[in-house]
Amino acid sequence: MTTTIAHPNRLAQYWALTKPRVTQLAVFCAVIGMFLATPGLPNWQRVIAATIGIWLLAGAAFAINCLVEREIDSRMARTARRPMARGEITVLQTLIFSGVIGGAGMWVLFNFVNALTMWLTLATFVGYAVIYTMLLKPSTPQNIVIGGLSGAMPPALGWAAIANDVPMQAWILVLIIFVWTPPHFWALAMYRRDDYAKSGLPMLPITHGMKFTQLQVWLYTIALVATTILPFAVGMSGLIYLVSAVILGVIFLWYAWQIYKHYTDLIARKTFAYSIIYLSLLFAALLVDHYLKF
């Protein structure tokens, strides 16, 4: 009897290179920035064009990330099935794919949005694909903190797309994601510490130990909850957002406290999962508050 080996769909392999779940959250935050940039509804054509352009450049950056980290990914259970790690897509194919979708994203943003958004998104691409992936991640346990700025940029990109400007309010949103990133990612790194030990990456639980990382998650979560009050403090949002931010923040603080004082891999896994829900609901609350502000 002949056994037929099923090969993954080529389009699915390229789609996986863009890390679609991570891209979706980033683009969601960018779209929220678009709606917050204007008192009414933004121009829908520009929203669609900006969403497409930002998505394409984000996908291009993640493809480069997969290329650079293909050997590291192959040593980790969480990432071993990625197309580059399995050798299903070549280096040249990945470079061409990233160049094509990245170039298309720049063209869309320049021609249908504005030059400011294109340049900011390109800078974000360089920050993530080059500065973070190639330089910071393999060299310092503070990689996720220093490199977090590139991952925090989507709200500013969305704001720039509609307003052709990046005012203080947009940078507050960037700051929220910037402070959110360490507790979010370190929760993952703790329950995947064996994976990261195999990878050779200098992640904080490996270089400084679990106790130190648990403390950092707790301290950064406190800073995060304080930072999320800023939109209300500067008059950018109202009570709907404030109440939502406090409730969501108290839950996050509970998870972080459990990590700090009663650590288990299960609580770290739950904290990581909640951190994604937290950011999504926080930005959704900003949007609801923007149109129902009182």
C-alpha positions in Angstrom: 0.0 0.0 0.0 1.3 3.4 -1.0 1.2 6.2 1.6 0.4 9.6 0.3 2.1 12.5 2.2 0.0 15.6 2.3 1.9 18.8 1.6 0.7 22.0 3.2 -1.0 24.5 0.8 1.6 26.9 -0.4 -0.6 29.9 0.2 -1.2 28.7 3.7 2.6 28.6 4.2 3.1 32.2 3.1 0.1 33.2 5.2 1.8 31.6 8.2 4.9 33.7 7.6 2.9 36.8 8.3 2.0 35.6 11.8 -1.6 36.4 11.2 -2.8 36.3 14.8 -0.2 38.8 16.0 -0.8 40.9 12.9 -4.5 41.0 13.6 -4.0 42.5 17.1 -1.6 45.1 15.7 -3.9 46.1 12.9 -6.9 46.2 15.3 -5.0 48.8 17.5 -4.1 50.7 14.4 -7.8 50.9 13.3 -8.8 52.1 16.8 -6.2 54.9 16.3 -7.9 55.8 13.0 -11.3 56.2 14.7 -9.9 58.1 17.7 -8.1 60.6 15.4 -11.4 62.3 14.4 -14.5 63.4 16.3 -16.8 61.8 13.8 -16.4 58.8 11.5 -13.2 58.7 9.5 -13.1 58.5 5.7 -13.9 54.8 5.0 -11.7 54.7 1.9 -8.7 55.9 3.8 -9.5 53.5 6.7 -9.6 50.6 4.3 -6.4 51.7 2.4 -4.5 52.3 5.7 -5.6 49.0 7.1 -4.4 47.1 4.0 -1.1 49.0 3.8 -0.3 48.6 7.5 -1.3 44.9 7.4 1.0 44.3 4.4 4.0 46.0 6.0 3.4 44.2 9.3 3.2 40.9 7.5 6.5 41.7 5.6 8.2 42.4 8.9 7.0 39.1 10.5 8.2 37.2 7.4 11.7 38.6 7.9 11.5 37.7 11.6 10.7 34.1 10.6 13.6 34.1 8.1 16.1 35.4 10.6 14.9 33.1 13.4 14.4 29.9 11.4 17.1 27.9 13.2 16.0 29.2 16.6 12.3 28.4 15.7 13.3 24.8 14.7 14.6 24.2 18.3 11.4 25.3 20.0 8.3 23.3 20.3 6.1 26.4 20.0 7.6 27.5 16.7 9.0 24.3 15.2 6.0 24.0 12.7 6.6 27.4 11.1 7.3 27.1 7.4 10.8 28.5 7.6 11.7 26.3 10.5 10.5 23.2 8.6 12.4 24.3 5.5 9.2 24.4 3.4 10.0 27.9 2.1 13.4 29.0 1.0 15.3 32.1 2.0 15.0 33.6 -1.5 11.2 32.9 -1.6 10.8 34.6 1.8 12.8 37.6 0.8 10.8 38.0 -2.4 7.5 37.5 -0.6 8.5 40.1 2.1 9.7 42.5 -0.5 6.6 42.2 -2.6 4.0 42.6 0.1 6.1 45.3 1.9 6.5 47.2 -1.3 2.8 46.9 -2.0 2.1 48.2 1.5 4.3 51.2 1.0 2.7 51.9 -2.4 -0.8 51.7 -0.9 0.0 54.0 2.0 1.8 56.6 -0.1 -0.8 56.8 -2.8 -4.0 56.3 -0.9 -3.2 57.5 2.6 -0.3 59.9 3.1 3.5 60.0 3.1 3.7 60.4 6.9 2.0 57.1 7.5 4.1 55.3 4.9 7.4 56.5 6.5 6.2 55.8 10.1 5.1 52.3 9.1 8.4 51.7 7.2 10.3 52.8 10.3 8.3 50.4 12.4 9.2 47.6 9.9 12.9 48.5 10.3 12.5 48.7 14.0 11.0 45.2 14.3 12.6 43.3 11.5 16.2 44.7 11.9 16.7 46.5 15.2 14.7 44.1 17.4 15.0 40.8 15.5 18.6 41.0 14.4 20.2 43.1 17.0 18.3 43.3 20.3 16.6 39.9 20.7 19.8 37.8 20.5 22.0 40.1 22.5 20.1 41.3 25.6 17.5 40.1 28.1 15.9 43.5 27.9 15.1 42.9 24.2 11.4 42.9 24.6 11.5 46.2 26.6 13.8 48.1 24.2 12.4 46.6 21.1 8.8 47.0 22.3 8.5 50.5 20.7 8.2 49.0 17.2 5.4 46.7 18.4 3.7 49.6 20.2 3.5 51.9 17.1 0.2 50.7 15.4 -2.1 53.3 17.2 0.2 56.1 16.0 0.2 54.7 12.5 -3.6 54.6 12.4 -3.8 58.1 13.9 -1.4 59.5 11.3 -3.4 57.8 8.5 -6.5 59.9 9.3 -5.1 63.1 10.8 -1.7 63.3 9.0 -0.3 64.1 12.4 0.8 62.2 15.5 -0.3 64.3 18.6 0.2 63.5 22.3 -3.0 61.4 22.4 -1.6 59.0 19.9 1.7 58.6 21.8 -0.3 57.9 25.0 -1.7 54.9 23.2 1.7 53.9 22.0 2.9 54.1 25.6 0.2 51.8 26.8 1.2 49.1 24.4 4.9 49.7 25.2 4.3 49.1 28.9 1.9 46.2 28.2 4.5 44.3 26.2 6.9 43.1 29.0 4.3 41.5 31.3 2.6 40.0 28.2 5.7 38.5 26.7 7.5 37.5 29.9 4.4 35.5 31.0 4.9 33.5 27.8 8.6 33.3 28.3 8.2 31.9 31.9 6.0 28.9 31.0 8.0 28.3 27.8 11.3 28.7 29.6 12.6 25.2 28.6 11.9 26.1 25.0 13.8 29.4 25.3 16.7 27.7 27.0 17.0 25.5 24.0 16.8 28.4 21.6 19.8 30.2 23.0 18.0 33.5 23.2 18.8 35.6 26.4 15.3 35.7 27.7 14.8 37.2 31.2 13.7 33.9 32.9 16.8 32.2 31.6 19.4 35.0 32.3 18.0 36.4 35.6 15.9 33.5 36.9 12.2 33.0 37.5 11.9 35.0 40.8 13.4 38.1 39.2 11.1 37.8 36.2 8.0 37.3 38.4 8.8 40.5 40.2 9.3 42.3 36.9 5.9 41.1 35.7 4.3 42.5 38.8 6.0 45.8 38.7 5.4 46.3 35.0 1.7 45.5 35.5 1.4 48.1 38.2 3.0 50.6 35.7 0.7 49.5 33.0 -2.5 50.0 35.0 -1.3 53.5 36.0 -0.5 54.3 32.4 -4.0 53.3 31.2 -5.4 56.1 33.4 -3.7 58.7 31.2 -6.4 58.9 28.5 -8.9 59.9 31.1 -6.4 62.2 32.9 -5.7 64.3 29.8 -9.4 64.5 28.8 -9.0 62.1 25.9 -11.7 59.7 27.2 -14.5 59.7 29.7 -16.0 57.5 32.4 -16.9 54.6 30.2 -13.2 54.1 29.4 -12.1 54.8 33.0 -14.4 52.2 34.5 -13.4 49.7 31.9 -9.7 50.4 32.4 -9.9 50.0 36.2 -11.9 46.7 36.0 -9.6 45.2 33.3 -6.5 46.5 35.2 -7.6 45.0 38.6 -8.0 41.6 36.8 -4.5 41.9 35.3 -3.1 42.9 38.6 -4.6 39.8 40.2 -3.0 37.6 37.5 0.4 39.4 38.0 0.2 39.0 41.8 -0.4 35.3 41.4 2.6 35.1 39.1 4.7 37.0 41.7 3.6 35.1 44.8 2.1 31.8 43.7 3.7 31.0 40.4 2.7 28.0 38.3 3.0 27.4 34.6 -0.8 27.3 34.4 -1.2 30.8 35.9 1.5 32.1 33.5 -0.3 30.6 30.6 -3.6 32.1 31.7 -1.9 35.5 32.3 -0.5 35.5 28.7 -4.0 34.6 27.3 -5.7 37.3 29.4 -3.1 39.9 28.4 -4.3 39.6 24.8 -7.9 39.9 25.8 -7.0 42.8 28.1 -5.4 44.9 25.3 -8.3 44.1 22.9 -11.0 45.1 25.4 -9.1 48.2 26.6 -8.8 49.6 23.1 -12.4 48.6 22.3 -13.4 50.5 25.4 -11.6 53.6 24.1 -13.6 53.3 20.9 -16.9 52.9 22.6 -16.1 55.8 25.0 -15.1 58.0 22.0 -18.6 57.9 20.6 -20.6 57.6 23.8 -18.4 59.8 26.0 -19.9 61.3 29.1 
